[in-house]
Amino acid sequence: MTMMKKLLTSAVASAMMVGGAQAAISNDTVKIGYLADMSGTYRDLAGPNGLKALEMAIADFGGNVNGAKIEVVSADDRNSPDTSSSTVRRWVENEDVDLVAGMVASSVSIAVSKILEEHDRLGIISGSAAYVYDTYPLANGTASAVVKEGGKTWYMLTADYAFGHALEGDVTRVVEANGGEIIGSVRHPFPTQDFSSFILQAQASGADVIGLANAGADTTNAITTASEFGVTQSGQTLAALLLFLTDVHALGAQTAQGIQLTTGWYWDMNDETREWSDRFMEETGVRPTMVHAGIYSSAMQYLKAVEATGSDDAQTVRKQMMDTPINDMFAKNGKIRVDGRMVHDMYLAEVKTPAESKNEWDLYKILRTIPAEESYRPLSESKCKLVNNK
């Protein structure tokens, strides 16, 4: 595990684990800060519609907890650790924010988690690895499936920050464990508009598979460039290791058809997911990503824990959340572990062909369920400082 991945794992877990013991709702108010990329690379997968999902959760909960009002503040993190740190420091020191929700870029999550730990406040990270997904199941799902289908040699195209490095490391582990080989890699700046030189390097490698260890607009830009350069037509496979519904919608079924991906949730899985997604679409005009659904789910779990304990103290609420299985439209028998991960089933999906798709949002067919126990890194392998006092 790289030093950056150790830092990310510990910081994410710490945000879920901080707090001193007391039992009361401070200032008779539960205050939630929503921090996300509202205008940049990750806008569509979380962004303003993630704030709407949070507001839906609060409205569905009744707008108060045991008579204490629920307030929300929000800010654009601009994918900047410095901007995010100053925002969250102001929230917890001057505005009595109890919970910080959202958070997408791992650099932001790391920076914010340090402040939350310092001030004994709670954070639930839905946009990067914690509540909704992790790099470990992304690799176990997509990379494992592609190798087993004959993609033995890989060239990695990786976003040059903690998330990309962690995902590349997990993909390497899975590919090699299944008899494959990483024959080369290149790291691109975050964010990147022009992927031409990177795709040309990947093509020239002659690898069976070009693995994309990036997310959001970086992934769609890379896929679009690969399509323009005829990557799949020349016989190479494109493996998008983290692809969101909004990415596929932006690409269109014609371009994205056949891509396999791992997801933590899909809007059209059952009646429960469809009912919530219909309400979300009425509010936003779009179908929700797994992050939008995870923001709603995690907010509801947090509010239920505050209600059950009568407290907004981070340690008290965290313990209640860990002790309470998650059974809602997002997850069945989900559980928050000591390392801060919410462990739940993941799904291997494939993008439908235009002929298979009934409408613009009918984009995935679920190939198989990846059970929770198979999806996530065993605690015995964790390097998190909160596991076994490491």
N, C-alpha and C positions, 0 to 999 in steps of 0.2 A: 504494500500500500504506500503511495507517495505521501510526502509530508503535507502537501496541499489537501489530499483526501483525508488524512488524519485530522487536519484542522477543521475541514468542513464537517466531518462526522461528529467531532466533539462539540463544535459550536452549535450545530443543529440540535443535538441532544441537550446541550446546556440550556438552550432557549425553552425546552420543554420541561426542564427539571429544577428550575430555580425557585427560591421563595422561602420565607420564614413562616412559622406557624401562627396563625391567628384566625379567628372566626367572626367575620363581620363584613358587610359590603361598605367599603369606604366611601364617604361623602354621599351615601345613599344613591350612588350612580355606578353603573358598569360602563366603562368607557373603552371602546375598541378603536384602535388605529389601523387603517387599511393602507398598506404601503406596497406599491406595485409600479411596474413600468406602464405609464398611462399614455405614452406618446412615441415610443421607440420600437425596437426589434420585437419585444415580447408583448406589445400592446394587445394584440388580438387574442392570445391564448389566456390572458388574465385581465389586466387593464381595467377600463371602466366597467366592463361587464362582470368582472369579478367583484367589484364594489356593489353592483346590482344584486349579485347572488348573496352577498353578505346582508344587504338590506332586506332581501326576501326572507332570509333566515330569521332576522330580528322581527319582521312583521308576522311571520308564522308563529313565532314564539309568544307573540302578544305585546311586544314593545316594552315589556318590563320584566324584571326578575324579582319575585317576592316583593313587589311594590316599588323596587328601585328602578329608576328609569335607565334605559340603554341609550348611550350616545355613540356616534361614530364621527371620527375625523379621518381624513384621507390626504394622501400626498403622492406625487409622482417621484419615484426613486431615481429616474433618469439613468438607471443602470449604473449608478455611481455610489461606491461605498462611502465616500465622504459626504455626499448629499444625504444619503440615507442615515448615516450616523448622526449628523447634526439634527435631522428631523426627529429621529426617535429619541435622542437625548432631550430635546425640547419637550417632546410628548410626555416622557416619564418624569422629568424633573419639574416641569412647569404646568402641565395640563392633566396630570393624574391619569394617564392612559394605563389601563390594566392589562390589555392584550394587544399585541401587534399581529395582524393577520396579513395574508398575501405572500409577498416576497417571492421573486422569481430567480433572478441571477444569483448564483452561488456566492459571488463576491459580496453582494448586498446582504445575503443571509448570514454570512460569516461575520461581517462588520456589525450588523444589528444584534446578532446573538450575544456578542461580547457585552454590549451595553445592557441588554436585558438581564444577563447574568449578574452584571455589576449592580444593577438596581433592583434585583429580586422581582422581576416582572416576567410574564409568560409570553411566549411567541409560538404561533402555529404556522409552520411554513408549508404552503400548499403548492407554490409554483416551482420550487426546486426540491431536492430529495428530502422527504420527511413524511408528510401525511398522504399524498396522492400516489407517489411512485418513488423509485430509487434506481440508481444506475445498475444495481445488481440484477433485478428482474428484467430490466430492459435488455441486458446482455443475455441472460438466461433464456429469454423468449425469442427475440429476433435472431441474434447471432447463432444460437444453437440450431434453430430451424434451418437457417440458410446453409450452415455447414453440413447438416445432415442431408440436404438436398444436392450436395455436390460442390458447394462453394468452399474449396479447401484453402486457397491462397487469398489473402486480404491485403488491401492497401487502405490505411486509415486517413481520413480527412477530418481533422480535429480542431474544435474551437480552443484557442489558447488561453484558457482560464480553468479554474478548479473543476467545474462540472465536466468540461470536455476531457480533461486529463483523467478524471475518475472513470468516466464512461469508457475511454480508450483502454484503461487498465482492466476493467471488468470484461470488455469484449475480448481482449487478448487472452485473458484467463480461460474464457469459454471456448474460443476458437482452438486454442492449443489443447485443451482438455478433450476436445472432440476430434483431434487428429489433424487440425488445420494449422496454418502458419501465417503470421503477419510478416509480409515481405517488405513493407515500407510504410512510411507515414509522413504527413506534412501537417503543420499547425498553422491555422489562419487567424488573423486578428479578429477581435470581437468589437463591433460587428463588421462584416465585410459585404460590400456590394458586388464586386467583380470577382467571380470565382474561376475565371478562364484559365489562369496559370496553374491553379491548384488542380482543376479537373484534367488539364493536359498532362500534368505529372502523374496523376492517378492512372490515366489511360496508358501512358507510356510504360507503366510498371508491368503491364500484362497480367495483373492479378485477376482472379476469377471474380472477386467482389471488391467494390469500393464502399467502405463503411463510413457513414456520415455521423461523427460524434459531435453534433451541434444541435441547435434548436431554433425554433421561431423562423424569422425571416432569413437567417443564415441557411437553414435547411432548405427552404423553398427556393432561395436564390441558387443554391448548389444543385438542386434537382433540375431546375429550369435550365441552367447552363449545361448540365449533363445531357439533357434531352436535346438541346441545340447541337451538341457535339456528337450526338449519335452513340452515346456510351452503351446503352442496352442493345441497340441495333447491331453493334459490333461484337456482342456476345458477353459483355461484362454485366454482372448483376449489381444493382444499386441497393444498398441496405441502409434505410433511414432508421437510426436507432432510437430517436425520439422525435416522433411526428404527432402533431396535434390535429384535431379535427379541422380547425380553422386553416391549418397549413394545407391539408388535402383539399378543402373547399376552394382555397385560393388557386391551387394548382389545377383543379378540375379533374374529373375522372379520366379524361382522355390522356392526360399527362401522367397522372399518378397511378393508373390502373395496374394491379398486380403487385404493388409494393406491399411487403409484409412489415408489420409493426407490432409493438407491444404497447398496450394501453391499460390504464387502471380502471377504465369505465367507458361506456358508450351509451349515448342517449337512447338508442333504439333496442336495448337489450330485453326489456320486459315492460309490462304495463306500468309499473311503478316509476321506472326511469322515463318512460314516455310522458306520463302525466306531469312530472316535475318539469321536464324539458319543454312541454307545451306551454306551461306557465312562464318559464324563462324566456321562450321565444316571443310571447306576447309582450313582455317587458322590454326586450332588447332587439327583436327582429332577426336573431340568429339562434342556431342551436348551440348548446353549451359544450365546451371542452371538458375533459376530465378535471382540469384545474378549477373551472367554474363550479362544477358539482362538488369538488372537494372543499372549496371555500364554504359553500353552503353547509355541507355535512359537518365540517370541523367547527363552524360557528355554533351550530345547533348542539353539538356535543359539549362545547365549552359552556354554553348558557345552561344546559341541563345540569352540568356539574356545579355551577354557581348556585343554581336553584336548590340542588340536593344538599349542599354543604352550608348554604346561607352565608357564603364567604366569597370574596373576589381575591383572596390571597393566593399567590401563584402556587405555592407548595400544596396547599389544601386542595385547590382545584385540580392540579396536575395528578395528585394521588387518586382523586375520584375518577378522573378521566381514564387513568390506567386500570382502575378496578372495574370499569364499565365496558362490556362488549359493545361494539358498534354494529347496529342493525338498522339500516335505513336504505334509502334509494341508492346510496353510493356504495355501501359495502355490507356484507353479511358476515357476522362473527369476526369483524375486524377487532384488532387489539393494539393499543399503544404500548410498546415495550419500554424497558428501562433506558434504552439508547435513544428514545424519542421517535423511532419509526412506528408508523401505523401499518401493521402487517395485515394484508388482505389479499384476496385472489387477484391475479392479473390475467390479461387475455391476449392471446396471439390473434391478430386480425389481418385481413388482407383487403386492400382497396378494390372495390368492385369495378367491373368494366362499365362503360357507358350503357351497354345493353342491359346489364343487371341492375343498374341504378334507376329507381322509380322517380326520384326527384333530386334536387340539388344537394340535399343533406343526407340522402340515402347512400352512404359512401363505404361502410365497412361490412364485411361478413366475418363473424367470429369463428376462427378455425378451432380453437381449443381454449379451455380454461387452464391456467397455470395455478395450481393450489398455493395458498399462502405459504405453507411450509416449504415449498419448492422455490417460491419466488424470491424470498429475502435471505440475505446473508445470515447464517446461524450466529447466535450470540457468542458461541464458542470461538468464532473467528473474528469477533469484533475487536477493534483497537480503540474503541470509545473509552474515555477516561471514566465514564459513569457505569461501565460494565465491570463487575468484579473488582471495583476500586482501581481500575487501570489508569 
